[in-house]
Amino acid sequence: MKRPLIFLCIAVLTVSAQSVGSMNGCSGLVNCSTCIQSTQSCVWCYSGNTTSGARCLPASERDSCEYSRIEDPVGSVTPLQNLELSETVLVSPQKVMVNLRPGSPESFTLEVRPAGDYPLDVYFLMDFSGSMRDDLSSVQSLANTIADTIGSITSDFRLGFGSFIEKSSDPFFNNYQLRRPISGKYSFKHILNMTNSAEDFRSAVITESTNGNFDFPEGGF
């Protein structure tokens, strides 16, 4: 049986997003598509006989349009197959139909039951730049707990461990600022082969330490 491999990268990344919806109101939008996609507070009137004469209206003015002529889609989530979790059913619901209004999110809950004693490999890839010092300490203090928790899910598991340092090139990285010598700069270092020994995993983790570089904390890979 092929073993699934869970690859955990322990790092903190900063992500920015820009809203795609226009928040400048509904007036001036001349077709149904742009009106409905602009903001959730806009409705489209198929008839021009409104108080203001506009066809894209704020929801608060929807009464000025005949009810049957209003387009105001609402998102929905409908489970199509929802068998209870069992030894053979590991995810519930199994099939879901989602209708979305542009720009309007919908959510639903998935229940997952791990398969009993399913073979599982977990590889921890740790960022060893200086800003991750506290995170490494947390992993070191929780090494036994991590192994015990995974062991409570399946007895057939293996753990591996490795490290990387962000931007391992000048001017972001300087060997003279290292807390301890290492053999050159590296983007990836494999530390522990996959093992079912929780003690080997703990020993590998607690003997490691972070190193220095010049990048702003969590600059990216």
N, C-alpha and C positions, 0 to 999 in steps of 0.2 A: 504493500500500500504506500502511495506517495505521501510524504509528510508535509503538512502545510507549514509555511515559514512566516511567522509574524516578525516584521522588521520595524523596530522601534528606534526612531531618531530623536534623541533628547536634545532639543534646542528650542529657543523662543524666537519666533519670527514675527515681524511687524507687517501687517497687511493694511493697505488703505483702499477704500472703495468710494466711488462717486455715484451719487444717486442719478438714475436715468430718468426719473420722472420729473416733469416740470411742475413747479409749485407756484407758477405765476398766475393762477386762476384759469377759468374756463373760457372767458371771452376771447374771441379772435380765432378760435379753432374751428375750421370750416368743414371738417368731415368727421364721420363717426369714429373712424380708426384713431385719429390723433386725439380726439376728445376722450375716448375711453382709456387710452394709454397714458394720458398726461398726468392724471392724478385720480385717486379713488373717490374724490369728492365731486367729480364731474359726471353728468349724465347727458345722453344725447336724445334730442327730441326730433322724431322723423317729420313732424309737422312744424312749419314756420310760424304757426299762430300762437306765439308765446307773448307774454307781457313785454319783454324787452326786444323781441324780434330775433334774438339769438337762438341758435339751435343747440349749442353746447352750453349747458347750464350748470351752475352750482347745485348740488343736491338739495340745498335749502330752498331752491326755486322750482323744484320739480312739479309742484302743484300747478304751475302756469302752463304745463303741457298735458294733453290728454293722456291718461294713464296707459292706455293700450299703445301709445305711440312713443313710449320711453324705452330707451336701450340702456340698461344699467346692470351688466352681468355681474354675477356673484360666484366666486370660486367655491368648490366643494370637493370633499374627499369621500369616496364611496368604496368600502371594502367589497370585493367581488368573491373572494374565497377566504374564509376566516376559520379554519379548523383549529381546535384547541391543541396546545402543545402536548407532545407525547414522545415516546421513544423514537418514533419515525418522523414526527412533525417538529422541526426545530425552529421554525420562524412563523410568527403569526402577526398580522394576516399574510396570506401567501400571494394574493393578487389585490391590487388597489387601483381604482380609476380616479385620476385627479383632473379636475377642470380648473383652469387658472384664468383669472383676469390679469392682463398684462400689468406688471408692477406690483401685484398683490400676492404676498406669499401665503401658502397653505402648509399645514403641518399635520403629521399623523405619527402615532406611536407604534414602534415595532417591538415585539417581545421575542427574545432569543433564548433558546435553551441549548447549552453546550452538549455535544454528544458525549456520552460517558466513555471515559478512558480513550478518547480520540488522540492519536499521535500528534504532538504539537512541538514545534521548534520556535523559540523566541530569541532573537539576536538584538542585544542592546548596543546601539551606536551612540556614543557620548561625545558631546562637544567639550573639548579640553581647553578652550581658551579661558583666560582668567575670569571673565564675567560669569562663567558657569561654576565657580568654586562652590557656592552654596548648594547648587543642584547636585554636584558630585557628592558632597557630604551627605545629602539626603539619600541618594542611591546607596551609598556605603552603609548608612545606618539602617536602611531598609532591605539590605541584601537578603537576609534570611527570611524576612516577611514576604518578599517578592517570590522567592522559591516556594515557600509554604503555601502562598495563595494560589499560585499556578498548580501546585501539587494537589490542592483541594478540588481542582477542576478536572484534572486528568493525571494519572500516575505515569503516563507514557509521554514525558516531556524532556526536552533538552534546552540548555541555556548557553548562549555565546555572548562575547563581549568584545567591543572594539572602540576606537576613538578617532576623532579628526580635530583639526584646528582650522578655524576659518581663515581664509585668505593667507595661505602659507607662502607668501612671497613678499619681498620688500616693496614698499616701505611699511607694510602692515604688520610685519613679523620681524623680530630681532632676537637672534640667539643670545645676545648679551643681557637681555632682560628676562631670560628664563629663570624660573625658581630652582630648577635642577637641570643638568645637562641632558640633552637627548641627541641621538645620532641623526642630525640634520633636520630639515623641515619636512613635514608630511601632510598630505591631504587625508590619508587614511592609514590607520595602524590596527592590524588584527591582533588581539590580545589573548583571547580564550577560545579554543575550538569548542564546537557544540558538545556539551556534556550533560549527563543526568545527575551530576554530583552538585548538590547545593553548596557544599563546603568549598569545592573548587571555584564556583562562581563567586562566593563571598570573598575568598582569598584573592582572586584576581581583581575584584573591584576595590578592596580596601588598600591595596598596595599602590594604586594609581594616584596621581595628583595633576592639577591643572598647570598650564604654562601661560606665558605672556605673549601678547601681540599688541599692535597699535590700533586695531580697528575699533570703531565705536561699538559698544555692546550689541551683539546679535546683528551684525551687518549683513548676514546672509552667507550661503555656501560659496 
